[in-house]
Amino acid sequence: MPPSQENRIQMAISAYKSKKVKSKSRAAAIFGVPKSTFIDRLNGIQPRSEARASGHKLTTIEEESLVKRLLDADKRGFSIRPEYLRGMAQILLRERSQDPTAVLGVNWASSFIKRRPELRTRYNRRITYQRAKQEDPKVLKQWFETVREAIKEHGIYEDDIWNFDETGFAMGLCTTSKVITAVERSERPRTVIQGNREWVTIIECISSKGIAIPPVVILKGKEHQAPWYQESNLPQDWRLTSSANGWTTDEIGLKWLKQVFNPLSKPYSTGAKRLLILDGHSSHQTAEFDDFCKENAIICLCMPPHTSHLLQPLDIGVFGPLKRAYGKLVERMMVAGNNHIDKEDFLYLYPPAREAVFLPRNIFNGFAGAGLKPLNQDRVLEKVTFQLRTPTPPLLVEGSISSAFQTPQNPRQIDRKVQSLQRSLQKKRTLSSSPVSHIQHLEKAAQMAMNTNLLLQQEIKVLRAENKRKLKKKARKRASLGNDLFISVHEGCKRIQQLDTQLNEQIDEPTPMPRKRAPPRCSGCNTIGHTIRNCPSK
């Protein structure tokens, strides 16, 4: 395949600069390129495919400042919405143009994201603040060090790692899904659900060998009911139990350990000891639970709090698909005309959902994703993509990149570049690059700093407004206004004013003088002014 015209132009430029061809016309003729185009490339004019379009409202440096700000926010776990990006860009545009009415188009943000290869839009997912705090590499590395030491100390085989946990289901709820609807329909289609939110808890346990032992189903109730055990597709080796609210208890957790885990996991053991990965639920931390594990060579390791979404194989590989599979079966039952999902229906739906999900490949993927088989902490650390605190900028190795080709990123680098430029100009020696290049780098660094400063000023305004609101909230009066069934806002304000008036009146009242102690009286001579100890008539 013959080289393209741009490739031939670059070869012509290389030949001309290396003085293999002394004439520009001769170089253009040898490589078969237009002379005018060849001269344009020598003068630094880019080809149209690489040149920046002339219709952009923001400069290249302003766009780079925005990209840097977006990526920093993403690392801290506060990714910015496209509509907020448009507002940030308008701040930079109005400051440069000195026009407070300058605006960007409605679709500017989406176009900007499309033309920046380092950016993309994705739906975010919720994560609690406690879980986000625990996404700390130090915490995760310490966990893997604990696992490594336990395996080494107790001689645990790779196939003898088990994980168990409880997961809950609201019986009548199903998940959202993609459906087919009419073209002319404007609103999102709605799925009718039964809405029974009665809670059911399932205790599941899997091993790194790809095995799942039969579960325990915890139903809400005081006693076992006969209809529970009459479902035709309910496996015979499953256990059912009940509790007051459908949740697990210390007693259920201990019975599961003794009657389910210990006898059913022993046949699959390779070595003498088993490693059981669990979370910090209170039912796993009783003295009886711990004693039984010690007596039966079960080594328990409790994960750090709020890290099960990263470290627990069940959460990573099984529970998500399991709930989606169950939701689909609930939706199918609703379509068939069943408008009430009860305990018997749950026991009918859960076995096929479990059978479709508890496959060896899903279990293997769960242990691999948790970094347990094979033992590899990098599988987890690569998922930690943000930090709540502002990340420290990476250290630059001095001398790794020539300062002539580097835009200063901090005051020290700016000082070095300015000093290098000044020394070179004073001594009139040849620079590694032209003075114009140094000045351009300094100009870019200054513009980047100014743009970042503008964005930070806007962020500071938001933070100050929120801080002011919190101070007002903290200063509000805490008092009871009565136990009326309804109180209008106007009436509530009047009662608060009355409380303020009463408090001010109490403050204005004169403070009573403290009581003075009566003078001593002698118990011998009954004279006031001295005591029996120093009585003169004694």
C-alpha positions as CSV (number, residue, x, y, z in Angstrom):
1,M,0.0,0.0,0.0
2,P,1.6,3.3,-1.1
3,P,2.1,5.9,1.7
4,S,-0.4,8.7,2.1
5,Q,0.3,12.3,1.1
6,E,0.9,13.3,4.7
7,N,3.4,10.5,5.2
8,R,5.3,11.6,2.0
9,I,5.3,15.2,3.3
10,Q,6.8,14.1,6.6
11,M,9.5,12.1,4.7
12,A,10.2,15.2,2.5
13,I,10.5,17.4,5.7
14,S,12.9,14.8,7.2
15,A,15.0,14.7,4.1
16,Y,15.2,18.5,3.8
17,K,16.0,19.1,7.5
18,S,18.8,16.4,7.4
19,K,20.2,18.2,4.4
20,K,19.9,15.2,2.2
21,V,18.0,17.4,-0.2
22,K,19.0,21.1,-0.2
23,S,16.1,22.6,-2.2
24,K,12.5,22.8,-1.1
25,S,11.3,22.4,-4.7
26,R,13.6,19.4,-5.2
27,A,12.3,17.7,-2.0
28,A,8.7,18.3,-3.0
29,A,9.3,16.9,-6.5
30,I,11.2,13.8,-5.2
31,F,8.4,12.8,-2.8
32,G,5.6,13.8,-5.1
33,V,3.9,16.4,-2.9
34,P,2.6,19.9,-3.7
35,K,5.3,22.5,-3.0
36,S,2.9,24.9,-1.3
37,T,1.6,22.2,1.1
38,F,5.2,21.1,1.8
39,I,6.2,24.7,2.7
40,D,3.1,25.1,4.9
41,R,4.1,22.0,6.9
42,L,7.6,23.4,7.3
43,N,6.1,26.6,8.7
44,G,4.1,24.6,11.3
45,I,0.7,24.7,9.6
46,Q,-1.2,21.5,10.6
47,P,-3.3,19.4,8.1
48,R,-7.0,20.0,8.2
49,S,-7.6,16.5,9.8
50,E,-5.4,17.5,12.8
51,A,-6.2,21.2,13.0
52,R,-8.7,22.5,15.5
53,A,-12.0,23.7,14.0
54,S,-12.5,27.5,14.1
55,G,-16.0,27.3,15.6
56,H,-15.0,26.5,19.2
57,K,-16.0,29.1,21.7
58,L,-13.4,27.9,24.3
59,T,-9.7,27.9,23.8
60,T,-7.6,24.8,23.9
61,I,-6.2,25.7,27.3
62,E,-9.6,26.3,28.7
63,E,-10.8,23.0,27.5
64,E,-7.7,21.3,29.0
65,S,-8.5,23.0,32.3
66,L,-12.0,21.6,32.2
67,V,-10.8,18.1,31.5
68,K,-8.4,18.3,34.4
69,R,-11.1,19.5,36.7
70,L,-13.5,16.7,35.6
71,L,-11.0,14.0,36.1
72,D,-10.0,15.2,39.5
73,A,-13.7,15.3,40.6
74,D,-14.1,11.8,39.2
75,K,-11.2,10.5,41.3
76,R,-12.8,11.9,44.5
77,G,-16.1,10.1,43.8
78,F,-18.0,13.3,42.8
79,S,-18.3,12.9,39.1
80,I,-19.8,16.0,37.4
81,R,-23.1,15.9,35.4
82,P,-23.1,17.2,31.8
83,E,-25.4,20.1,32.7
84,Y,-23.0,21.3,35.4
85,L,-20.1,21.1,32.9
86,R,-21.9,23.6,30.7
87,G,-22.1,26.0,33.7
88,M,-18.4,25.6,34.4
89,A,-17.5,26.3,30.8
90,Q,-19.7,29.4,30.7
91,I,-17.7,30.8,33.7
92,L,-14.5,30.6,31.7
93,L,-16.1,32.0,28.6
94,R,-17.6,35.0,30.4
95,E,-14.4,35.8,32.2
96,R,-12.3,35.8,29.0
97,S,-14.9,37.7,26.9
98,Q,-15.9,40.0,29.7
99,D,-19.5,39.4,28.6
100,P,-21.8,38.3,31.5
101,T,-24.5,37.3,29.0
102,A,-22.3,34.9,27.0
103,V,-23.8,31.4,26.8
104,L,-23.1,28.1,25.3
105,G,-25.4,25.9,23.3
106,V,-27.7,23.3,25.0
107,N,-25.8,20.5,23.4
108,W,-22.3,21.9,24.0
109,A,-21.5,19.5,26.9
110,S,-22.4,16.4,24.9
111,S,-20.4,17.6,21.9
112,F,-17.4,18.4,24.2
113,I,-17.4,14.9,25.7
114,K,-17.6,13.2,22.3
115,R,-14.5,15.0,21.0
116,R,-12.4,14.4,24.1
117,P,-11.1,10.8,24.0
118,E,-10.3,10.8,27.8
119,L,-14.0,11.5,28.7
120,R,-17.2,9.5,28.5
121,T,-20.6,9.5,30.1
122,R,-21.9,6.6,32.2
123,Y,-24.7,6.1,34.6
124,N,-23.4,6.4,38.1
125,R,-24.3,4.0,41.0
126,R,-25.0,4.9,44.6
127,I,-22.5,4.0,47.3
128,T,-22.8,4.9,51.0
129,Y,-20.3,7.2,52.6
130,Q,-19.1,4.5,54.9
131,R,-18.3,2.1,52.0
132,A,-16.6,4.9,50.1
133,K,-14.4,5.6,53.1
134,Q,-13.3,2.0,53.2
135,E,-12.2,2.0,49.6
136,D,-8.7,2.7,50.9
137,P,-5.8,0.8,49.4
138,K,-4.2,0.7,52.9
139,V,-7.2,-1.1,54.4
140,L,-7.5,-3.5,51.4
141,K,-3.8,-4.3,51.4
142,Q,-3.9,-5.0,55.1
143,W,-6.8,-7.4,54.6
144,F,-4.9,-9.4,51.9
145,E,-1.9,-9.5,54.2
146,T,-4.2,-11.0,56.9
147,V,-5.5,-13.6,54.5
148,R,-2.0,-14.5,53.3
149,E,-0.8,-14.9,56.9
150,A,-3.8,-17.1,57.9
151,I,-3.3,-19.4,54.9
152,K,0.4,-19.7,55.6
153,E,0.0,-20.2,59.4
154,H,-2.7,-22.8,59.2
155,G,-1.7,-24.6,56.0
156,I,-5.0,-23.9,54.2
157,Y,-5.4,-25.2,50.7
158,E,-6.6,-22.9,47.9
159,D,-9.8,-25.1,47.5
160,D,-10.7,-24.9,51.2
161,I,-11.8,-21.2,51.2
162,W,-15.5,-20.7,51.9
163,N,-17.7,-17.6,52.0
164,F,-21.1,-17.3,53.6
165,D,-23.5,-14.4,54.0
166,E,-27.1,-13.5,54.3
167,T,-29.1,-11.7,51.6
168,G,-32.6,-10.4,51.8
169,F,-35.6,-10.3,49.4
170,A,-38.7,-8.2,49.5
171,M,-41.2,-10.9,48.2
172,G,-43.2,-8.9,45.7
173,L,-40.7,-6.5,44.2
174,C,-39.1,-6.9,40.8
175,T,-36.3,-5.0,39.1
176,T,-36.6,-2.6,36.2
177,S,-35.8,-3.9,32.7
178,K,-35.7,-2.9,29.1
179,V,-39.1,-3.5,27.4
180,I,-40.6,-2.9,24.0
181,T,-43.2,-0.1,23.7
182,A,-45.0,1.9,21.1
183,V,-43.1,4.6,19.1
184,E,-45.7,7.3,19.9
185,R,-45.5,6.7,23.6
186,S,-43.8,9.7,25.3
187,E,-43.5,8.6,28.9
188,R,-41.5,5.6,30.3
189,P,-43.6,2.4,30.4
190,R,-44.6,1.3,33.8
191,T,-44.7,-2.3,35.2
192,V,-47.4,-3.2,37.7
193,I,-45.9,-5.0,40.7
194,Q,-47.6,-6.7,43.6
195,G,-45.7,-4.6,46.1
196,N,-45.5,-7.1,49.0
197,R,-42.4,-5.9,51.0
198,E,-42.4,-8.7,53.5
199,W,-38.8,-9.7,54.1
200,V,-37.2,-13.1,53.5
201,T,-33.6,-13.8,54.4
202,I,-31.4,-16.5,52.7
203,I,-28.2,-17.8,54.1
204,E,-25.9,-18.9,51.3
205,C,-22.4,-20.4,51.3
206,I,-20.0,-21.1,48.5
207,S,-16.4,-22.5,48.2
208,S,-13.5,-21.6,46.0
209,K,-13.9,-25.1,44.4
210,G,-17.1,-23.9,42.7
211,I,-19.5,-25.6,45.2
212,A,-22.6,-24.2,46.8
213,I,-24.1,-26.0,49.9
214,P,-27.9,-26.0,50.3
215,P,-29.3,-22.7,51.7
216,V,-31.3,-21.8,54.8
217,V,-34.5,-19.8,54.1
218,I,-35.6,-17.6,57.0
219,L,-39.3,-16.6,56.8
220,K,-41.3,-14.2,59.0
221,G,-43.4,-16.1,61.5
222,K,-43.6,-17.7,64.9
223,E,-44.0,-21.3,63.9
224,H,-43.4,-23.5,60.8
225,Q,-46.4,-23.8,58.5
226,A,-47.3,-27.0,56.6
227,P,-47.9,-25.3,53.2
228,W,-44.2,-24.1,53.2
229,Y,-43.0,-27.7,52.7
230,Q,-45.5,-28.8,50.0
231,E,-44.0,-26.9,47.1
232,S,-43.1,-29.5,44.4
233,N,-39.8,-27.9,43.2
234,L,-38.4,-27.2,46.7
235,P,-35.3,-29.4,47.1
236,Q,-35.4,-31.9,49.9
237,D,-32.0,-30.9,51.4
238,W,-32.9,-27.2,52.0
239,R,-33.6,-25.9,55.5
240,L,-36.5,-23.6,56.4
241,T,-36.7,-21.6,59.7
242,S,-38.6,-18.6,61.0
243,S,-38.0,-15.5,63.0
244,A,-40.1,-12.6,64.2
245,N,-39.1,-10.2,61.4
246,G,-37.7,-12.5,58.8
247,W,-34.1,-11.6,59.7
248,T,-31.3,-13.8,61.0
249,T,-30.5,-14.1,64.7
250,D,-27.6,-15.3,66.8
251,E,-29.4,-18.7,67.4
252,I,-30.0,-19.2,63.7
253,G,-26.4,-18.3,62.8
254,L,-25.0,-20.9,65.3
255,K,-27.4,-23.6,64.2
256,W,-26.5,-23.0,60.6
257,L,-22.8,-23.4,61.5
258,K,-23.4,-26.7,63.4
259,Q,-26.1,-28.3,61.3
260,V,-25.4,-27.1,57.8
261,F,-21.9,-25.7,57.2
262,N,-19.8,-28.1,59.2
263,P,-21.4,-31.4,58.1
264,L,-21.9,-30.4,54.4
265,S,-18.6,-28.7,53.8
266,K,-16.4,-31.5,55.3
267,P,-16.7,-33.9,52.4
268,Y,-15.3,-31.3,50.0
269,S,-12.3,-30.4,52.2
270,T,-8.8,-31.0,50.8
271,G,-6.9,-30.2,53.9
272,A,-7.4,-30.4,57.7
273,K,-8.6,-26.8,58.1
274,R,-11.2,-24.7,56.3
275,L,-11.1,-20.9,55.9
276,L,-14.4,-19.2,56.3
277,I,-14.8,-15.6,55.1
278,L,-17.6,-13.6,56.7
279,D,-18.7,-10.1,57.5
280,G,-19.1,-8.4,60.9
281,H,-22.8,-9.3,61.6
282,S,-23.5,-9.8,65.3
283,S,-24.7,-13.4,64.7
284,H,-21.2,-14.3,63.5
285,Q,-19.3,-12.9,66.5
286,T,-20.9,-14.7,69.4
287,A,-18.7,-16.7,71.9
288,E,-20.5,-19.9,71.0
289,F,-19.9,-19.4,67.2
290,D,-16.2,-18.8,67.9
291,D,-15.8,-21.8,70.2
292,F,-17.4,-24.2,67.7
293,C,-15.1,-22.9,64.9
294,K,-12.0,-23.5,67.1
295,E,-13.2,-27.1,68.0
296,N,-13.8,-28.0,64.4
297,A,-10.7,-26.5,62.7
298,I,-12.7,-23.7,61.0
299,I,-10.6,-20.5,60.7
300,C,-12.8,-17.4,60.5
301,L,-11.7,-14.2,59.0
302,C,-14.0,-11.1,59.3
303,M,-13.8,-8.6,56.4
304,P,-13.2,-4.9,57.2
305,P,-16.5,-3.1,57.7
306,H,-18.3,-1.8,54.6
307,T,-16.1,-3.7,52.2
308,S,-18.2,-6.6,51.2
309,H,-18.9,-5.1,47.8
310,L,-15.2,-5.4,47.1
311,L,-14.0,-8.4,49.1
312,Q,-16.9,-10.9,49.4
313,P,-17.3,-13.4,46.6
314,L,-21.0,-13.8,47.1
315,D,-21.6,-10.1,46.6
316,I,-19.3,-9.9,43.6
317,G,-20.4,-12.9,41.6
318,V,-23.7,-14.2,42.8
319,F,-26.1,-12.0,44.7
320,G,-26.6,-9.4,42.0
321,P,-27.6,-11.9,39.2
322,L,-29.6,-13.8,41.8
323,K,-31.9,-10.9,42.6
324,R,-32.3,-10.0,38.9
325,A,-33.3,-13.6,38.1
326,Y,-35.8,-13.6,40.9
327,G,-37.2,-10.3,39.8
328,K,-37.8,-11.6,36.3
329,L,-39.7,-14.6,37.7
330,V,-41.9,-12.3,39.9
331,E,-42.7,-10.2,36.8
332,R,-43.6,-13.3,34.8
333,M,-45.9,-14.4,37.6
334,M,-47.6,-11.0,37.7
335,V,-48.1,-11.1,33.9
336,A,-49.9,-14.5,34.4
337,G,-52.5,-12.8,36.7
338,N,-51.1,-13.5,40.1
339,N,-51.5,-10.2,42.0
340,H,-50.3,-11.4,45.4
341,I,-46.8,-12.9,46.2
342,D,-46.8,-14.8,49.5
343,K,-44.3,-17.1,51.2
344,E,-45.5,-20.1,49.2
345,D,-45.0,-18.3,46.0
346,F,-41.5,-17.2,47.1
347,L,-40.6,-20.8,47.8
348,Y,-41.9,-21.7,44.4
349,L,-39.9,-18.9,42.6
350,Y,-36.6,-19.0,44.5
351,P,-35.3,-22.5,43.6
352,P,-35.3,-21.9,39.8
353,A,-33.7,-18.5,40.2
354,R,-31.0,-20.0,42.4
355,E,-30.4,-22.9,40.0
356,A,-29.8,-20.5,37.1
357,V,-27.3,-18.4,39.0
358,F,-25.3,-20.7,41.4
359,L,-23.2,-22.0,38.6
360,P,-19.5,-23.0,39.0
361,R,-18.3,-20.2,36.6
362,N,-20.2,-17.5,38.6
363,I,-18.7,-18.8,41.9
364,F,-15.2,-19.0,40.4
365,N,-15.6,-15.4,39.1
366,G,-16.8,-14.3,42.5
367,F,-13.6,-15.6,44.2
368,A,-11.4,-14.3,41.4
369,G,-13.0,-10.9,41.6
370,A,-12.5,-10.8,45.4
371,G,-8.8,-11.6,44.9
372,L,-9.0,-14.9,46.8
373,K,-8.4,-17.5,44.1
374,P,-5.9,-17.0,42.9
375,L,-4.7,-14.7,45.8
376,N,-4.2,-11.4,43.9
377,Q,-4.9,-8.1,45.6
378,D,-4.5,-6.2,42.3
379,R,-7.9,-7.6,41.2
380,V,-9.5,-5.5,44.0
381,L,-7.2,-2.5,44.0
382,E,-7.9,-1.8,40.4
383,K,-11.6,-1.3,41.2
384,V,-10.7,1.5,43.6
385,T,-11.1,4.4,41.1
386,F,-11.7,7.3,43.4
387,Q,-10.8,8.9,46.7
388,L,-12.9,11.0,49.0
389,R,-10.0,13.3,49.7
390,T,-8.3,15.4,47.0
391,P,-5.6,13.1,45.6
392,T,-2.0,14.2,45.9
393,P,-0.5,15.0,42.5
394,P,2.0,12.3,41.3
395,L,5.6,13.1,41.8
396,L,7.6,14.0,38.6
397,V,11.0,12.5,38.3
398,E,13.4,15.3,37.7
399,G,15.2,15.0,34.4
400,S,12.8,12.4,33.0
401,I,11.4,15.0,30.5
402,S,13.3,17.9,29.2
403,S,12.0,21.2,30.7
404,A,11.9,22.7,27.2
405,F,9.1,20.4,26.3
406,Q,7.2,20.5,29.5
407,T,4.5,22.9,30.7
408,P,5.2,23.9,34.4
409,Q,2.7,22.3,36.8
410,N,3.8,23.9,40.1
411,P,5.7,27.1,41.3
412,R,9.0,25.3,41.5
413,Q,8.9,24.2,37.8
414,I,7.9,27.8,36.8
415,D,10.9,29.2,38.7
416,R,13.2,26.8,37.1
417,K,11.9,27.5,33.6
418,V,12.2,31.3,34.1
419,Q,15.7,31.0,35.5
420,S,16.8,28.8,32.6
421,L,15.4,31.3,30.1
422,Q,17.0,34.3,31.9
423,R,20.4,32.7,32.1
424,S,20.3,31.7,28.5
425,L,19.3,35.2,27.3
426,Q,22.0,36.9,29.5
427,K,24.8,34.6,28.3
428,K,23.4,34.5,24.7
429,R,23.9,30.8,24.5
430,T,21.9,28.4,22.4
431,L,18.8,27.1,24.1
432,S,17.5,23.5,23.8
433,S,14.5,25.1,22.2
434,S,13.6,28.6,21.1
435,P,12.8,31.4,23.6
436,V,9.3,31.6,22.1
437,S,8.7,27.9,23.1
438,H,9.7,28.7,26.7
439,I,7.5,31.7,26.8
440,Q,4.6,29.7,25.3
441,H,5.0,27.1,28.1
442,L,4.9,29.8,30.7
443,E,1.9,31.4,29.2
444,K,0.1,28.1,29.1
445,A,0.9,27.4,32.7
446,A,-0.4,30.8,33.7
447,Q,-3.6,30.4,31.8
448,M,-4.2,27.0,33.2
449,A,-3.7,28.3,36.7
450,M,-6.1,31.2,36.1
451,N,-8.8,28.9,34.7
452,T,-8.4,26.5,37.6
453,N,-8.6,29.5,40.0
454,L,-11.9,30.6,38.4
455,L,-13.4,27.1,38.8
456,L,-12.2,26.9,42.4
457,Q,-13.7,30.3,43.2
458,Q,-17.1,29.0,42.0
459,E,-16.6,25.9,44.1
460,I,-15.7,28.0,47.1
461,K,-18.9,30.0,46.7
462,V,-21.0,26.9,46.8
463,L,-19.1,25.6,49.9
464,R,-19.5,28.9,51.7
465,A,-23.2,29.0,51.0
466,E,-23.6,25.5,52.3
467,N,-21.6,26.3,55.4
468,K,-23.7,29.3,56.0
469,R,-26.8,27.3,55.7
470,K,-25.5,24.7,58.2
471,L,-24.6,27.4,60.7
472,K,-28.1,28.7,60.5
473,K,-29.4,25.2,61.0
474,K,-27.2,24.7,64.0
475,A,-28.3,28.0,65.5
476,R,-32.0,27.2,65.3
477,K,-34.0,27.0,68.5
478,R,-34.6,23.5,69.9
479,A,-37.8,23.5,71.8
480,S,-41.2,21.8,71.9
481,L,-44.1,23.7,70.4
482,G,-46.9,21.5,71.8
483,N,-48.6,18.3,70.7
484,D,-51.3,19.8,68.4
485,L,-52.3,17.5,65.5
486,F,-51.7,20.3,63.0
487,I,-49.7,23.6,63.3
488,S,-49.5,26.0,60.5
489,V,-46.1,27.5,59.7
490,H,-47.4,31.0,60.7
491,E,-48.6,29.6,64.1
492,G,-45.3,27.8,64.6
493,C,-43.3,31.0,64.0
494,K,-45.6,32.9,66.5
495,R,-44.9,30.3,69.2
496,I,-41.2,30.5,68.6
497,Q,-41.4,34.3,69.0
498,Q,-43.3,33.8,72.3
499,L,-40.6,31.5,73.5
500,D,-37.9,34.1,72.6
501,T,-39.9,36.8,74.5
502,Q,-40.2,34.6,77.6
503,L,-36.5,33.8,77.5
504,N,-35.6,37.5,77.2
505,E,-37.8,38.4,80.1
506,Q,-36.0,35.7,82.2
507,I,-32.7,37.2,81.3
508,D,-33.8,40.8,82.2
509,E,-34.9,39.8,85.7
510,P,-32.5,40.8,88.4
511,T,-30.3,37.9,89.6
512,P,-31.1,37.1,93.3
513,M,-28.2,37.8,95.7
514,P,-26.6,34.6,97.1
515,R,-27.6,33.8,100.7
516,K,-25.1,34.9,103.4
517,R,-24.0,32.4,106.0
518,A,-25.1,33.2,109.5
519,P,-22.3,34.2,112.0
520,P,-21.0,31.5,114.3
521,R,-22.7,31.0,117.7
522,C,-20.9,29.5,120.7
523,S,-22.5,26.4,122.1
524,G,-21.0,27.1,125.6
525,C,-21.9,30.7,126.4
526,N,-24.4,31.2,123.6
527,T,-22.6,34.3,122.3
528,I,-22.5,35.2,118.6
529,G,-19.1,35.7,117.1
530,H,-17.1,32.7,118.2
531,T,-17.3,29.0,118.6
532,I,-16.8,26.7,121.6
533,R,-13.2,26.0,120.4
534,N,-12.1,29.6,121.0
535,C,-14.6,30.6,123.7
536,P,-12.9,33.0,126.2
537,S,-14.9,31.6,129.2
538,K,-13.9,28.0,128.5
